[in-house]
Amino acid sequence: MAFIKRNVIDIVLPKIKQEQVVVLTGARQTGKTTLCESLIPQSMSIDDFTYISFDDPDERLRFQKAAVSILESIETPLIILDEVQKIPALFDPLKYVIDRQKRKGGPGNKSFVLTGSSQLTLLSNIRESLAGRTALLHLYPFSLSEVLVCKAVPLLTKVWMGKKLSQRDAERISILSPDKVRSIMQTRDEHQQWGGYPPVWQRKEKADRINWLKDYRTTYVERDISDVGQVGNIDSFVLVQKLLCARTGQILSISEVARDASLAVNTVKRYINLLSMTFQCYLLSPYHENISKRLIKSPKIYFPDAGLNKVILGEVGTGSGSGYESWVFSELIKWKQLQPIEPELFFYRTGAGMEIDFLLVGEGMILPIEVKLADKVSYADGRNIESFIAEHKKLVPLGIIVYHGNELKAVRKNIWAVPDWALLGCF
């Protein structure tokens, strides 16, 4: 299959020029190697580069003996060091080489791209050795805008930067041909069903996709989790993974999961940390605007990839509403990294139970987003956002209800129903 342009490339290249060192994290099979070996060199117009993978034990041994000499002997302008979390001893020599290069300055300086599929040791080593010397970015599975091969600026970006939606935006959607809308929505449906891992999109048959996802999960459990060495009982870990995945989009109760798994609370906490640090799940914090407000403190948990959720849970599956909310969450975290100043993402819930699924929070602005798995949105669906806007008039210019339909329309004053494919993809 032809390479799909990764949106993150637009921020990787400026970071490489600015910092000369970029650390690219992400789960296995999200396309880090393809990005580093093909897309980055092409975009930088570099024909000659060096690629070293520390999945190779011989490379780890070679660098443990003479890392500084090896790094300084490389003459290519771009050096890609893959799976660096497997060799913690690399970071001090790398710091030395980078600092020495910066002191010399001038032409001929090398650029480094480091990749890792686990933050467990990677981030601690970066904090200790490379703090202030590197830019940290993340490569997620394909987003909807990537599989749609979008060239236009996403509508969500326009909303975030312009702080408004208008009838003109609604008219732009209304004039699309039915064939184009059907094509976009078909791709959207496929993405929501199968997730975004690139190898899944290389396979067209359902059985092939399921088999790849099952193999991926097995490899993750047997290789990645075994590598970190913090799991004494793999079967218990798999059970907790399944129990947590079944709660995607819900407020996390660790004690409840521990009870269902017959495990200690601290064990479940450790497993959640492992899942988070290997990019399998994410914890979303509640928004605290004032400590006197009666807001809940527990986070929500999200397993963002629909394809993996399908094989983790088997026939049980996630609830349609929670699965859809998890998909929207995954698209929001992919989108926000691409912004010039990355906004924060929260959920909102008061002690009285009033809830908004997502809040994008930036400098001087909050954008509330409700998620509704339905083909239509009614006046009643905007009630919570309207209440939130009334309490935060200076910070909230509008609110959005993202849904499964095909019409962009105002449902209340400054509250818009926006099709998911239009907000997060392109048209």
N, C-alpha and C positions, 0 to 999 in steps of 0.2 A: 504494500500500500504506500501511496505517496505520503511524504512527511506532512503532518498537520502542524502549522505554525503554532508555537506555544506563546501565549500572551505574556508570560513572564520574561520572554526574550527582550521585550521593550524596556524592562527595568534592569535586566542583567547587564546589558552592554554599557549603559552609563555608570553602573556601579563598578564594573571592571576598570573602566578608565579612571574613575575617581579614586578607588581604593586599591586597585591592582590585585586585591584578594577578595574572592567571593566564595562563601560557603553555601552550597545548595543542598538543602535537606529534603527528604521526602520518602514515602514508603517505597519498598521495592516495586519495580515494574511500572513506575509512573513515567518513565522516559528520561531519567537523568542522563544515562549514557548516550542516548540518541541526541539529546540536547547538547551535551558537551562535545561529542565527537563529530557532529554534523552541523547542527543549527548555529551554535555559537561561532565556530570557525568560519562558516559561510557568511554570517552576519558581520564578522570582523574582517572579512576578506583576507583570511589567513589560510594558506595552503599547508603550512608546516606547523605541527604541534606535537606535544608529547602526552601520551595517555598511559597512566600507570594505575592498575587496579590492585588494591590490597586484599581483595578476595584471594589473590594468589599468595600462598604461604611463602614461596621463594622470594617474592618481592618484599614481604614483611621482614624476612631474615636479612635480605640485602640492605634494606634501609636501617635496620637496627644496628648494623655494623658501621655504616658510613653515610648517614643521611645527609650531612652537610656537604660532603664531597660530591655525592650523587646529584643533589639539587643544584650545586654551583656548576657542575659539568654540563648540565642541560643547556643547549644553545637556542632552542626554539622559543619564540616569543610568548607562546601559550603553553602552560603546563597544567594538565588535568590529573588530579589525584583522587581516585575513586574509592569509596568505602573507607574513609580515613579513620572512622571510629574503631577500626580493627587494629590500629597501630598507635596507641597513645604516645609512644616514645617519639613519634614524628614531630609533635607540636613545638617542642623547644628548639630543635634544629631549624624548623621552618621559620620560627620567629627570628632566629639569628640571621638567616639568609634574607628574609624580608627587610629587616632593619638595616642590614648592611647594604642592601640594594638601594634603599631609600636615602641612606647617607651619601651614596655615590651620586644618585640622581642622573639626569641626562638621558640621552637616547639609549636604547638597548635594554631597558628594564623589562623584566618578565612579568606576565600576568598569571596568577594562579586561580584555578577553580577547584575547590574541594567539595566532594560530595559525600553524603552519609545517609543511611537509611534508618538510623537510630540516634535519638538525641541523648541516650542514657549516658554515654561517656563523651560524646562529641561536644555538647554545650559546656560541660565542666572544663574540658581541655581548652576550648576557645576562651572561656572566661579567664582561665589561669595564664594562658600563653599568648593569645591573639586579641585580647580585648583592645578595642580602639584601632585595630589594624585591618578589620575585615567587615564586609557587609554580609548579613545573614538573610537568605531568601529561601522560599519553600516552593517545591514543585509538587502540585497536586495532580490527581488524575484529570483527564480531559474535562473541561467545563463545557456547558452547553454552547457558549459562544464559539469555542474552539471547534467542536464537531460540526457546527453550522458554518464554519469558515467565515465568521463575521469580519467585515472590514470597517464597518461603521462604528462610531462610538456607542457603547451600550446606553439604552435609555436611562438605566439607573445612574450612570455616570453624569448624564445631563441633568437629571433631577438633583443629584447630590451637589453638583457644581453650581447649578442655576437656581436651586431652591424653589422650583415650581414645576407644575405640569399645566398644560393648557388644552383648550379645545382643538388647537392646531395639531397637537400630538395625537389626539383621538382621530382627527381626520386623516392623518398619515396612515394609520392602521386601517381605517375604513375603506380606503381606496385600493388596498392590496387585492390582487386577484385571488379567487377561491383556491386555485391550484397552488399558488405560492403559500398561502396560509396552511393548506393541508400538508404540504411538504415539510414546512417548518414544524408543525405540530406532530407529524409522524416521527421526525428526528427527536423532538422533545420527549415523546412517549418512549422511544427506544432508550434514550439516556436515563429517563426516570426508572426504567425497568432493569437496565443492565449496568448502570454506573458508568464510570469514565476510564477504567484502566485501559491503556492503549492496546494490549493484546486481545482484550475482549472485542474491540472494534475491528481487529484484523480477522475475526472469525464471524461468519454469518449464520452458521447453524446453531440452534439452541443447545444441542448436545455438546458441541465443541466449546461453546461458551461456559456451560456448566462445568464441564470437565476441567477447563483451564482454571476456573475460579476455585474448584475443589482442590486442585493441585497447589494453587497459590496459598490457600489457607493451610494446607498440610505443611508446605515448605515454611511458612511463617511460624507455625507452632514448633516444628521439629528443628528448625535452623535458627531463626532469629531469637526466639524465646530461650532455646537451649544455650545460645551464644552468651546471653547476659547472665546466665547461671543463677538466677534468683527464684527459680520455680522448682520446688522439690517434687511436686506431683503434677505432671502435665494434664492428667485427666481432670483434676480439680480446676486447673486454669481454663481448660476448654469449657467446662461447665459454667464457670463464672462469665466467660466471654459470651456464652449463649444467653445466660440470664440478663446480662447487661444489654446485649443487642436487642432483646425482646422489649427493653424499656427505652429504646431510642426515642428522643423527643419528649421524654418525661423527666420530672424532677427526680434526682437521684437520692435514694435512701440506701446507704451502704449497709445499715443494720438489717434491712429487709433482704437484701441480696445475700448477706452473710448467713442469715437464718435459712433461706431457701437452699443455699449451697452447703449448709452444715459446716461452715468454716468460721474462723475467728475474723473479727472486723478488720484487724490489722493486715491479715492475709489478703482480704478482698481489696483493701486500700493499696497494697503493694501490686496486686494484679491490675488494678485500674491505672496505676502509674505506669506500669509496663505497656499497657495498651495505648495509653496516651503518648508515651515517649517513642513508640514505634508507629505512630500515626494511624492507628486503627480506630480510635475513638477520640472525641473531644468533649471537654467540659465547658459549658457556657455559664458564666456568672450572672446573678441578678443585678439589676441596676440599682445602685444606692444613691439617691439624691440628697437624702437628709436622714441622719441616724434616728431621728424621732419618728420617721415613717415606719409603719409596721410591714416591712418587706421581708420575705422569707430569705433565708441565707443559703439554703442548699442549691447547688448548681443543677442545670439540666445536663443530661448526657446525650450525645449524638454519635451514632455510627453512620458516617456520611455516604458510604457507597452502597447503592441498592443491590448491585451484583453480589458483593461479598455478603451482605445481609441475607441474601437469598440462600447461599450455601451454609451460612452459619446456623440459620434457623430451620432450614429444610422446609417441610410442609407447613410448619407453624406460621412462618412469615411474620412480618411486622404489620401492625394495623395500617390500613390505607392512609388514614389521616396523619399518623405519626411518621410513616414512611415518606409521605409528601413533604411534611415539615422538615424532615432530615435532609431531603434533597434540596430544599430551598436554603437550608443552613449551609450545605456544602457549597452551593453556588455563591452565597454571600461571602464566605471566607476566601474563596478564590478571587472574587471581585475586589475585596477591600485591600488586598496586598498590592494591587496594581495602581492604587491612588497615590498622588504626589505626597499627601500626608495621610497615612493609613488611619481610618477611623476605628474606633473600638466597637465591639459587638456585644450586646447584652440581651437578656430577656427581662420582662417587667411583670411583677405580680405584687399586689398589695395584700396585706393581712386579711382584707375583706374578700379576696379572691378575684379582683379585677386583674386581668392578664392581657399583655400584648406579647406576641410571639418573639419579635425582635426589635431592638432599638439600635440603630446606627448612630454613634455618638462621635461628633467631631468638634472642631473649634467653633463654638458659637452656634451649633446646630445639632438637633436631634431629629432623626427620621424614624418614626414608628412604622413597623411593617407587620401586618397581620397576614396569616396564611390560611387559605380556605380551599379545600379540595372540592370544588364544585364548578359547574359550567356557568353559574349565574351568581351575582352578588347583589344583596338587597340593602335597603336603607338601614335595617337593623344590624347588619354586620359591621357598621362603622361606629357603633355606640362606644366601644372602649377607646378607640382612637380619638373620638371627639372629646371624651372626658379628659384624656391625657393632654390633648391640645389646649383645652380650657385651663388646665393647671400649669402649662408651660408655654404661654403665648409667645414669649420673646425668643424661645429657642426652637419652636416647632412650626415651620411655615406650612407644612402639609403632612398628610399621612397616606399610606398605601396599603391596599388590600390586594395581595398577589393571589391569583386564582387560575383555574384551569381552562378558562374560556377564551374568547377571541375578540372581545370588545373592551376598549379603554373608555371609561366613563366616570363622571363624578357621581358619587352616591350620597355624599353630604358635603357641606361647605369645606373646601380644602382637603377632602378625602376622596381618593381615586381608586377605583377598581382597575387593576392593570394585569393583563394576561402574563403568565410567567415567562412565556417565550419572548414576549416583547420587552419585558423588564430586564431579563437576565441573558437573553440571546440577542437577536437582531431581527430587523425587518426592513 
